Amino acid sequence: MSNLVRRENSGGAASLTLNRPEKLNALSKDVFEALEEHVDAIARETRKIGLVILRGAGANFSAGYDMNEVLEHVKAHGKPHYHSEVIQKIANLPQPVISAIQGHCSTGALELALAADLIIASESAQFSDVYARWGLTPVWGLSLRLPHRIGTAKAREMMLTCRTYSGRQAEAMHLANFCFPDDRFDAELAALSADILSNSWYANQVNKRALIEIDGLSLHEAHALELFKNEGLAPDAVQRVAAFFRRT
């Protein structure tokens, strides 16, 4: 398997690390193919893996798509919309996904980060969408996911100005769920991961699937889906409730 994306498992979490630090983890066809291989495997490991973390090597998430590849079109993937499909696979993983953003998170990398359920940022993180600066347009879902997450007005601001936003600014506009000081970033990420993993993995996966399925539905339609497609109690519900009473 390619070393362009490293996978490490720890305590039920699978960390996928973009591993081109010499290129600020610039994205490429080969990176996406490595990501897809890992994501396909993780999707089948719902009892082994309860959380997925996307991050970048060298304290940088990613500076975006490799401009050499954009310019040359030498490695253009033969399958139309391939990159979008890989990002959609990440968004649809059964397990919760965290994008852990340090350093650069620009344009194509922002599209990738937005596939996660939660985004956490370091204070020194730099978020931007600079497609317009280079005369390019988003094709991996950014024009859908960005306004869905931060609202249309703020998405317009990011897309039209091509400005860079810090981790704290990203938190304030709800692009990031949390922003942590650089020197506490890994410890806070570990604490957040532990909180998620301590809950029922089955319930987390059912909740995530429900949120995906009700997106765009009316309240009436969503309520009907919850009522009639309810997946019932988690297999460990009895033990968890019993543990509650033992503590009280």
N, C-alpha and C positions, 0 to 999 in steps of 0.2 A: 504494500500500500504506500502511496506517495507520502513523503514527509512534509508536503506543503501545508497540510492540516494535521496537527498532532492531536491524538485522543488520549486522555487520561481519565481513568475511573477512580473515584474516591468516595466511599461512604454512600453509594447510590447515585452520585452525581457524575455525569460524563462531561468533561471539559473539552471543547473543540477549539484549538488554538490556531489561528491563521499564522503561518510560519514562514514569512518572507521578511524578516526584520530589516535586512539590508535594503529592501525596497519599500519600507514602511508598510509591509503586509499588503502591497497592492494586489488587487483581485485580478484573476485571469481565468481563461477557460480551464486550465489545469487545476487551479484552486477550486473552482466550482465542481469539477469532476471529483476531486478528493472529498469535498464537503458532501456531495451527494452520496458517495459510497458510505461515509460514516453515518449520515442521516438515515439512509435506508436500513442500515444495521440497527441503529438505536430504536427505530420505529417498531422493530420486532422484539425489543427487549424491555417490555413494559413492566415485567416483574423484577428485572435486574437493575434497571435505571429509572429513577424517579424524578430526575431533573437534568436539564441540559444547559450548559453555560458556553456561550460564544464569546471569545476574546481574542486578542492579538498578542503576538510575541513582542518583547522589547518595549513594554509599556506604551504601545500604540495599537489601537484597534485596526484601522486601515485607512490609508490615504485615498482610497477609492480604486476605480478600475485602472489598470496599467495603461497609461496613455500610449505607450509604444504599440500595444496590441490594438488599441482603438485606431491609431493612425494607419497601421500597416494592414489591418484586417487579415493578417496572415493566418491566424489561428481561429478565425471565426468558426463557431460550432455549426456543424451541418444541420442540426435540428433547430427549426425556428422556435424562438421564445424559450430556449433551453435555460438560460439564467433565471428567468422569471419562474420557471417550473421548479427549479431547485429551491429558490426562496420560498415558494409556496409550500414545498415539502417541509421546510423548517417551520413555517407558520402552522402547519397542520400536524406537527408531531403530537402524539398522544400526551407526552410529558410536557410540563411547564418548561419554558425556555427563557433564560436570562441573557441579554446582551450586556456584557461588562465592558464599558467604554473608558479607556484611558487614551490620552493623546488624540491623534487624528481620527475623525469619523466623518468622512467627506463623501458626498454624492452617492456613488454606487455602494459604498460602505454603509451609508445612512440607510439606503434601501434594504440592505442585509440586516442591519440592526433592528429596523422596524418590524421585521418578521417575528421578533421575540414577544413574549407576553409581558415581560418586565425589562426596562432599561435602567441600568445604574451607571452613574458617571463619576469620575474623579473630578475634583475641582479644576484641574488643569486640562480637562478634556476640551476638544474643539470640534463642534458640530457645524457642518455647513452643507449646503446644496449649491454647487457651482456649475451645474449643467449649462445654464444660460451663458455663463462666462465663456464657454468653449463652443457655443452654438449647438449644443446637444440637448436632447429632451429625454425625460425619464420614460423607461419602458419596462421596468421591473416592479412596478406597483407603487412607487413613491407618491405619485399624484393622487393615489387613493389612500394609502396608509398614513401619509403625513397629515393631511387635513382631518382624517378620522381620529388621529391621536391628539392633535394640538389645536384643531379648529381651522376653518378656512382662512380667516383673516391672518392668523400667524403663519400659516403655510404659505400664503401669498407673499408675506414679508420675506420669509426665508428664500423662497424660490426666485423672487424678482430682484432682490438686492444682492444675493450671493454672499451675504455677510456671514461671519463666523460667530458662534455663540459658545460661551463657556459652559462648564458643567453646571454652575449655579443658575445661569440663565436658562439652560435646558430644563432644569428642575422646576424653575418658576413658570415656564410655559407648558409644563406637563409632558414635555418630550422625554425627560428622564423621571422615573418614579422616585429615585433617591440620588443625592449627590453627596459624596464622602470626601474628606480630606485625602490627599494623595498618600500620606504616610499611614492611613488607616484603611485604605481601599480594600486590600486583600482580606483583612480581618473582618470588615463589615460585609464583604461579599460572602465570606464563610459563615457569618452569623445569619445572614438572610437565607442562604442555602440550607442551613440547619433548620431554620423555622419551617421552610417549605417541606423538607424531607421528613420532618417529625410528624407531619399530618398524613392521613391515609392517602397513599399513592392512587388508589382506586378512585377515591372521592375527588382528588385533584384532577385526574384525567376525565372523569365524568363532568366536572364543572367546566373544564376547558372546552370539551366537546360541545356542551350546552351553549356556552358563550359564542362559539363559532356558528352553531346552527341557528341561533336566534338573531344573529346580526342582520339588521335590515328588516326584520319582521315588525309588525304592529304589536302593541302590548297584548291585544287579544290573541293574536296568532302565537306569540311567544308563550303566553300562559297556557294555551292549549298544548303546545309542544312539551312544556314542562309537566303538565298533568298526565298526558297520555303516552309520553315516551320516557317516563321516569324509569331509571335503571335500578332503583331499589338501593338497599343498604350495601355498604362496602362489606367484603368478606370479614374484615377485622372489626366491624362496628360493635359487636357484642363485647369483645375483649376491651375495646377502648372505653365503652360506657362503664363496664365493670371496673376498669382501672380508675375512672373518675370517682366512683363510689368508695373505692378503697382509700382514696386520698382524703375524702371528706369525713 
